[in-house]
């Protein structure tokens, strides 16, 4: 599965900070490497408030650590994982 570039909607369901360890394990179970640039573009289009809050116009050294699985994208910024459900 490739990182999706076209989705109808995205919702930020949690971060690693707001999740319990069992929730985090559930989110991360079965993930594979994702294209962080593609996820950033989806965030800009569907979640502009998050894009601005994270200042994603600037370089993000964690972007290479993004992962995905069916229905879920995980964008990493400043050591925090943002769990994004998509359709």
C-alpha positions as CSV (number, residue, x, y, z in Angstrom):
1,X,0.0,0.0,0.0
2,X,1.3,3.4,-1.0
3,X,0.8,6.5,1.1
4,X,-2.5,8.0,-0.1
5,X,-2.3,11.3,-1.9
6,X,-6.0,11.9,-2.4
7,X,-8.4,11.4,0.5
8,X,-11.9,12.8,1.2
9,X,-11.3,13.7,4.8
10,X,-8.8,13.4,7.6
11,X,-9.3,13.6,11.4
12,X,-6.7,13.9,14.1
13,X,-7.9,11.2,16.5
14,X,-5.0,11.3,19.0
15,X,-1.3,12.0,19.7
16,X,1.2,9.8,21.5
17,X,0.9,12.3,24.4
18,X,-2.9,11.8,24.7
19,X,-2.9,8.1,24.2
20,X,-2.3,5.3,26.7
21,X,0.4,2.7,25.9
22,X,-2.2,0.1,24.8
23,X,-3.8,2.7,22.5
24,X,-0.4,3.6,21.1
25,X,0.4,0.0,20.5
26,X,-2.9,-0.5,18.7
27,X,-2.3,2.5,16.5
28,X,1.2,1.5,15.6
29,X,0.6,-2.3,15.2
30,X,1.0,-3.3,11.5
31,X,2.3,0.1,10.3
32,X,4.8,0.5,7.5
33,X,7.0,3.4,6.3
34,X,5.1,6.3,4.8
35,X,5.8,9.3,2.7
36,X,5.9,12.2,5.1
37,X,5.8,14.8,2.4
38,X,2.5,13.3,1.1
39,X,1.0,13.3,4.6
40,X,2.1,16.9,5.2
41,X,0.3,18.0,1.9
42,X,-2.8,16.2,3.1
43,X,-2.6,18.0,6.5
44,X,-2.2,21.3,4.7
45,X,-5.3,20.6,2.6
46,X,-7.6,19.0,5.2
47,X,-6.3,20.2,8.6
48,X,-5.0,23.8,8.0
49,X,-5.2,24.6,11.7
50,X,-2.8,21.7,12.5
51,X,-0.5,22.7,9.6
52,X,-0.3,26.2,11.0
53,X,0.1,25.1,14.7
54,X,3.0,22.8,13.8
55,X,4.6,25.4,11.5
56,X,4.9,22.9,8.7
57,X,6.2,25.5,6.3
58,X,9.6,24.9,8.0
59,X,11.8,21.8,7.9
60,X,10.7,18.9,10.0
61,X,13.6,16.5,10.7
62,X,11.1,13.8,12.0
63,X,9.2,13.7,8.8
64,X,11.2,10.6,7.6
65,X,9.8,8.6,10.5
66,X,6.1,8.8,9.4
67,X,4.2,5.5,9.1
68,X,0.9,4.3,7.8
69,X,-1.6,1.5,7.7
70,X,-5.1,1.1,6.2
71,X,-7.2,4.0,7.4
72,X,-4.5,5.6,9.5
73,X,-1.6,7.9,8.9
74,X,1.0,8.7,11.6
75,X,2.8,12.0,11.1
76,X,5.7,12.6,13.4
77,X,6.7,16.1,14.4
78,X,9.1,17.2,17.3
79,X,9.1,13.6,18.6
80,X,5.3,13.6,18.8
81,X,3.2,11.2,16.7
82,X,-0.1,12.5,15.3
83,X,-2.6,9.8,14.5
84,X,-4.7,10.8,11.5
85,X,-7.8,8.7,10.5
86,X,-8.6,9.1,6.8
87,X,-11.2,8.1,4.3
